[in-house]
Amino acid sequence: MNTPVRGRITAALTDAGLGGALCATDIDTGATVALAADTPVSTASVHKLCLVATLYREAAAGRLDPTTPVDIPAGARAPGPTGLAVMRDAARLSLRDLASLAVAVSDNAAADILWDRLGLDTVNATMNALGLTRTIAVHNQAGLYATMVADTGDSGPAALVDPAAVARLTVLDPARTNRSTPREITALLTAVWRDEVCAGAWGEELRTVLGVQAWSHRLASGFPFDDVRVSGKTGTLPTQRHEAGVVEYPDGGRYAVAVFTRAASTAATLPAADAAIGRAARIAVDALRNTRERA
Amino acid sequence: MDLLLHLRYFRTVAEEQHFGRAAERLRVAQPSLSQRIQRLERELGVRLLDRGRTGATLTPAGRLVLAETDALLDAADRLRTLVGRVQGGAAGTLRAAVPPQLGGATVAALLTAYRERSPGGELDLRELTTAELTAELAAGTLDAGIVRHPCPATGLGFGPQLHQPLGALLADQDPLAEHPEIDVADLDGRELVLFPRPTAPALHDETLTACARHGCTPSAVREVAGIEFTRALILSGTHVVALVPRSAPEPGTTWRPLRGNPLTWRTSTAWPAGRDGPAVRLFTEAAHDVLREHAGLLPTATQRRLFPRPASEFPL
């Protein structure tokens, strides 16, 4: 089954000017469609999944209260195009509402408050405890974007669409930035949906929070069906577009999918590339669903 | 056991059908040759040759092994030749490639310019699509090249960017041909001819996006590879326009620049990252000068302001 499916997934990505890696897993049977699924990838904002999962695991273990309010002063926030990162005034939000913002609009400022509160080590140790030994964060959001500024030097934002400058960005090299593999990211989502990260009410709430992402141009675009639930988290860097999430059908079928892509084009706006992520995911999920029916 | 050597011996015996003549051809002693064939038969676990008083004949298993032997030895020869080419690259010849539609005059000028800069240095130049070119750079069978962007950047270093302007190739009778320059928006609703999308999907999409940005949504896009067929389509249709770089004039068609050069193909030299030795740097300099002087490439396109969508996630 896997070979023609892999060929179709590759074709869907190539057609949009993309190279990529994918892992899709049936959460209940463990059946998997894999395309370069063990390749290290630069995770970008997909790593916020690890951050939010760690927050709820700490809560379930009683080491932290996610309703704890945090005072957020007006200045000195991590940069970003959404959420607290673009808001002007001081705010007061609970840890779990910061998590919702980090998922809903990929809020970098909200995420960094959580990174600072939890610590990179705790997040990495949590992933390790879940058996995800290749899922490692080496900087928070502000640290990650600081490397981009350092790599582009004086040339400014225009450098981020210049192929020569993009080729020099260390943040695109999995060895030197936050990283994982498609297989490990789907393993994390599988664990969340199987109550293995945290059980009971915390597990329920974690899945709810992971379902609040506002945009649907990537993974969700492949499943334009009102009765199918898509929870996902995107990740984006110059030329890189990713999304990992869970697709749930009304018949009970549920699938963890992670798609990591790299575009030839350096353009920041590339709707065909976003949509190809959804198409690749649907080809993989449909293959898993056909297997399930036959079983 | 050196399997390839033993197979070579076996093939010679099979060809000569005689141990003595084969030994003579191979310049080895006959007993030694016999021992080697026995060794091969032990290794493979089959009898390959029937030894008679008049000579050696192939067993059915021997015939099978002989057929495979040819394929194996041919592959080994190809491997040696290929490795030889890679090693040869380090010894004075720069293996480089250029993309299609660069123009014969430009290629000639590039060869001359490289020779002037690098006396005694040889340039082994081929024409490859950007996809082929980047694959060969990654595989190490190419040292440098001129690529069109967008191209996959993993593991590559790039020289400064140049912009190759596209113009409109029209039928002489086309009313637009009367103007020295035309606007992209004048092509709105026309049937456009562009290179086939599968050869460079990202560039194809980028070119059409730039058309849309400047007010041209074509009624149809014909994907055509060759300039001959492109001209034929233009001459046969009434509404057909091709988007191509400036090309040598041909009767019946007219090339017109687009006002402000809104459509350009970004071009640069490329090499495997970290492997820009002196020869690659000379090639980059020569290519940059030749592309500007002979191919009419522009050093900078119009600076654009960037408004990434909030969903782009990273700050600018």
Contacts between the chains, C-beta under 8 A, distances in Angstrom:
chain1	res1	chain2	res2	distance
A	14	B	201	7.0
A	15	B	201	6.0
A	16	B	201	6.9
A	17	B	150	6.5
A	17	B	201	4.6
A	17	B	202	3.2
A	17	B	205	6.5
A	19	B	152	6.2
A	19	B	154	7.7
A	44	B	313	7.1
A	44	B	314	7.7
A	45	B	313	5.3
A	79	B	315	3.8
A	80	B	313	7.2
A	80	B	314	7.6
A	80	B	315	5.3
A	81	B	308	7.0
A	81	B	309	7.9
A	81	B	310	4.4
A	81	B	312	6.6
A	81	B	313	7.0
A	81	B	314	7.7
A	81	B	315	6.2
A	82	B	310	4.8
A	82	B	313	7.8
A	85	B	315	7.4
A	105	B	310	7.2
A	106	B	311	7.9
A	106	B	313	4.9
A	108	B	313	7.9
A	108	B	315	7.4
A	145	B	314	6.5
A	145	B	315	5.9
A	148	B	314	7.2
A	157	B	306	6.0
A	157	B	316	3.9
A	158	B	303	7.2
A	158	B	306	7.0
A	160	B	306	8.0
A	160	B	316	6.6
A	161	B	306	6.8
A	162	B	161	6.9
A	163	B	149	5.0
A	163	B	150	7.2
A	163	B	151	7.3
A	163	B	153	5.8
A	163	B	158	5.6
A	163	B	161	7.1
A	163	B	266	7.3
A	163	B	268	7.0
A	164	B	157	7.6
A	164	B	158	3.9
A	164	B	159	7.3
A	164	B	160	7.3
A	164	B	161	6.9
A	164	B	268	6.7
A	166	B	153	6.0
A	167	B	153	4.3
A	167	B	156	6.0
A	167	B	157	6.6
A	167	B	158	5.9
A	167	B	273	7.2
A	215	B	311	4.8
A	217	B	311	6.3
A	234	B	311	7.2
A	234	B	313	6.6
A	235	B	313	7.2
A	236	B	311	7.6
A	236	B	312	5.6
A	236	B	313	4.0
A	236	B	314	6.1
A	237	B	314	6.0
A	238	B	314	7.5
A	239	B	153	6.8
A	262	B	152	7.4
A	262	B	154	6.9
A	263	B	150	7.0
A	263	B	202	6.8
A	264	B	149	7.7
A	264	B	150	3.8
A	264	B	151	5.4
A	264	B	152	5.1
A	264	B	153	7.6
A	264	B	202	4.2
A	265	B	149	7.8
A	265	B	150	3.7
A	265	B	202	4.4
A	265	B	205	7.6
A	265	B	206	6.0
A	266	B	149	7.4
A	266	B	150	6.5
A	267	B	150	7.7
A	267	B	206	6.8
A	267	B	209	7.8
A	268	B	306	6.6
A	268	B	308	4.1
A	268	B	309	7.7
A	268	B	312	5.3
A	269	B	308	6.8
A	269	B	309	6.2
A	269	B	312	7.5
A	272	B	205	6.1
